[in-house]
Amino acid sequence: MLAPLSRKAARNEGQPSGHFHRLRRSRLWRASMAMNSLGSTWKKWDLHVHTPESLVHNYPGEKEAAWEAFLADLEALPPEFKVLGINDYVFVDGYARILDERKRGRLANIDLVLPVVELRVDKFGGVLEKGEDGYVPSAWSRINLHVVFDQVDPQLIRDQFLSAITPRYTLVAGSSQGHWGGVVTRDNLIDLGRRIIESLPEAQRGSAPPPLRAGFNNLNVSLADVKKALDNPHFAGRALIALGKSEWGAMRWNDNNIADKKTVINEADLVFTASANPGEYARAREALKSALVNAKLLDCSDAHALSGSKTKDRVGNCFTWIKSDATFQGLLQAVHEFDDRVFVGDVPPKVRKVEQAKTKFIRSLRVTKKSDSTLAEPWFDADVPLNPDLVAIIGNKGSGKSAIADIVALVGNTRHHLKFSFLKDTRFRKPKTKFAQHFVGELTWLDGNKAERSLDEDPDPSGIERVKYLPQSYVEDLCNELGDGGSATFDAELRKIIYSHVPEPDRLDKRSMNELLDFKVAEIESRRNAIKGLIAKVNATILDADRRSTPQFKRELEERVAGKEAELAALDAAKPEPVTDPSASDETLAEAKEQAQRVDALEVELRSLETEEVSLRERRAAAVKKQAIAKRVSQALANHKKVHEAFIAELETLLVELEDNIPAAALASLQIATGPIDDAIAQANATIEAVDTALAEQGETGLQSRRAVAAGALEDAKGKLGEPQRLFVLYKEDLANWERNRADIVGDLAKAGSIVQLKAEIESLATLPSILDAARAERASLAAQAHGQIQAMVDEYRRLYQPVQSFVASEEQKEMNLPLSFEVRIEESTFATKLLQQLNLRARGSFMGVDDSAATLRRLLQEASFANAEGAVAFAESVEDLLRFDRREGQGGRANPIEDQIATARGATAQHLLDFLYAFDYLSPRYSLTYDGQDIGQLSPGERGLLLLVFYLLVDKDDIPIVIDQPEENLDNQTIYKVLVRCIKRAKERRQVIMVTHNPNLAVVCDAEQIVYASCDKSGSRFTYEAGAIENPSIREKVVQILEGTEPAFKNRQFKYRLS
């Protein structure tokens, strides 16, 4: 609503010429027709305005001057004033004058003028007396009764209503001339006043008011007579009774008056007051509610003076807004739906919201054939204005209801176009007929911008969604997905809506819930990854211990020991026979002894050279090992530095946002000294290089040359030996080889594969059970820590959903009585799929067979509890047990190595499988929605559908238009009223709601602001749409036709669900 012009500014514009009046009236007539199509809209209604024809008024000047000032004042009213009730007490002369003036083009700014008759009933409330602000009730005034009539002919009110009220008075005791009785006319009131004055003591007659005023002041009627006069076919459904609150409030609450006081107000349709401001009105209405009486209170100006007057009762001093057609039927509808259709204050909240967010409300939908179309069938030529509140699209089957919904959603760039029921290739987009390509839909938004799209096109996936669409098939599919265990689509919607309730400061400038959650749990995720690495190490230890714990492994060790011992026995049996050293004999010639000594010396030299080579190679091996370790240390330091640099970079980003000028270096630093490790690498490199040089030297001094020379000399010396010396030398060589072989077989703990090492390993097998127990305990502890990190994520998730949970539990939602709750749960996802991908289902074991393994996992998952660490670890251990033992019926729990069941062809390993099982990558926090303690997936399809609608209508803070197709589907009448209707009413308070329904009952009980009646002339291939308010007689008739009922049945529908 535009900001109201000041009355002074409006009056200063002067009176328009007659031509301007006619032009303006013509435009307003067209605007009025459009408004009628638009349905019920907010307008100001002032149902208590006195004209200069009133017996009591404060309009300045003589009669005609007063009238001109009065009319000009009404024409200068702010544009939201559309309905006036003309009240000249018991006369309708002012109303008749207004009608004549409107015929002459005056008051074109007013859509409706209603006649109001004000009477006093024979109930004391406290007589008018002169006050500073004009005439006000005295302490002895009667109760004021206002009869608001439909826009009827003034003479009808005189002839059929006022003439039916015949009060009677006895003014002089014992005199037949002292009785008065008659119908209420100006002449009769003058007669009554004259008789009253004549009946006064002569001393008081001089101070009596004029006869007309005296007669008026004493005119009182009975409430019964008023009701009887209204019980007239001429006024059936065309009159309302309103009670004046001020005079009623003056009635005392005493023992013999309580029933009368309550009855007189409770039998009225409305209560009138003239408040100085909205706060005064609010207190007055609250007092009525506290007294448990009729609180349908309307604020009226009770204008007796022009708008510039300082008195409270002046033109325009009215705060009542009514949402309806500017018709008497609209007023009747507002009386029935008072709380929803009446607002008393400066501006209704929805009007203010619409004015401030015009880009989020659709003004109209236009569907036309393209100018270059050659299609003969007309199908569409529709221009439908759309109300900013609730639009209900009704019609018989095949009438084009869903067409409107699909087209609005299409042009509004919905994300759910694949669920269209009309614009799909089996209907209007059928490839054979290609009807859709001939038409274009156009939305005009309240800000004046337009958007259009050909009906054969899909929405732009990169465009902004400007209309939320809930087609019936979308809701049904979502319900089915939720019933089958989960829906990624719903999870995304749930996160989006939870995010919409997070206060702006708590969003940390993140654009979505996913971004915000990622930021919140980043450090938790980092810690979780570190724990996963530790779990992998423990799993490696367990798998190694498993391998060594098998009887086969021990048997292999024992067989290897036996083989080595047999090898040793064979070696012992083949020990070279001793040969006597011939040099020890005296008979040996001196020359032979000398030769033998030379051979010994050469052998010592050769062994020394061999030892030197072995020493060099060992030195090189040690240097290579040192080099590798040093390089790894160097790389680890470099990696740590990079991690620290990344950490500092992230820290600096956060500190910039903190805006406290804190340098990252003041919070964390890292000192790395690579000098010593660089020296170690250089030293190892130098050693390797020196050894390689020594081994590769080819000169005379080189090791290899010296060995060759010594070996040659040795062979030459041997050749010069005699036979005894040769045999003895050969014996010593054989003995040395035998001793070396024997030492290799017996070995030590460091010699892999030796008897000593193998026997030690066999002895160590006894400690494996304790090693396995310790490793499994450590793994369980680490797994619990991993689960603890997931629980820490849950805590972060829970903090973020608190605002939406508080909204659902807030005072404004309590009347809904919805047991709706948001939860964060640790839930499993894709575990079965990922586990079975790693297994060979043809291998013998608990998971043998596709169907059997799937059934086994279903049972395990149904029994599992992931809410706490104990339950999660127990689940992982139970799955591992099934992997290690064949628990199928009839298999006796036979041990079954995990390795034998791995799908190695798919790259799976036992290590990867156990890491997957205990690191809990298949568990994650997940938002869920519960209704009365039950998760949405556990509800019946109808309950799930209802909960989804509640979710979108009540909880979703998105304020773009929402289009819903058949929300009543699968719901009983009680649920429709108790839940759905209230949610729809609540939703339309903040956004535009467009609803397609097969059942007009829903439109009626939701008190839709606009009904769009769809119909189809199938012979002429044309869809047509008629729009208007629910109180519009033409629309009412359409609703009744679809209801297959009658007019009384229609009226009763409005109250049916309140009674159920």
Buried (B, 14 or more C-beta within 10 A) or exposed (E): BEEBBEBEEBBEEEBBEEEEBEBBBEEBEEEBEEBBBBBBBBBBBBBBBBBBBBBBBBBEEEEEEBBBBBBBBBBBBBBBBBBBBBBBBBBBBBBBBBBEBBEEBBBBBBBBBBBBBBBBBEBBBBBBEEEEBBBBBBEEBBBBBBBBBBEBBBEBBBEBBBBBBBBEBEBEEEEEEBEBEBBBBBEBBBBBBBBBBBBBEEEEEEEBBEBBBBBBBBBBBBBEBBEEBBEBEBBEEBBBBBBBBBBBBBBEEEEEEEEEBBEBBEEBBBBBBBBEEBEBBBEBBEBBEEBEBBBBBBBBBBBBBBBEBEBBBBBBBBBBBBBBBBBBBBBBBBBBBBEBBBBBBEBBEBBEBBBEBBEBBBBBBBBBBEEEBEBEEEBBEBBBBBBBBBBBBBBBEEBBBBBBBBBBBBBBBBBBBEBBBBBBEEBBBEEEEEBBBBBBBBBBBBEEEEBEBBBBBEBEEEEEBBBBBBBBBBBBBBBEBBBEEBBEBBBEBBBBBBBBBBEEEEBEEBEEBEBBBEBBBEEBBEBBEEBBEBBBBBBBBBBEBBEBBEEEBBEEBEEBBEEBBEBBEEBEEEEBEEBEBBBEEEEBEEEBBEBBEBBBBBBEBBEEBBEBBEEBEEBBEBBBEBBEBBBEBBEEBEEEEEEBEEBBEEBBEEBEEEEEEBEBEEEEEEEEEEEEBEEBBEBBBEBBEBBEEBBEBEEEEBBBEBBEBBBEBBEEBBEBBBEBBBEBBEBBEBBEEBEEBBEBBBBEEEBEEBBBBBBEBBEEBEEBEEBBEEBBEBBBBBBBBBBBBBBBBBEBBBEBBBBBBEBBEEEEBEEBEBEBBBBBBBBBBEBBEBBBEBBBBEBBBBBBEEEEBBEBBEEBBEEBEBBBBEBBBBBBBBBBEBBBBBBBEEBEEEEBBBBEBBBEEEEBBBBBBBBBBBBBBBBBBBBBBBBEEBBBBEBEEBBBBBBBBBBBBBBBBBBBBBBBBBBBBBBEBEBBBBBBBBBBBBBBBBBBBBBBBBBBBBBBBBBBBBBBBBBBEEEEBBBBBBBBBBBBEEBBEBBBBBBEBEEEEBBEBBEBBEEE
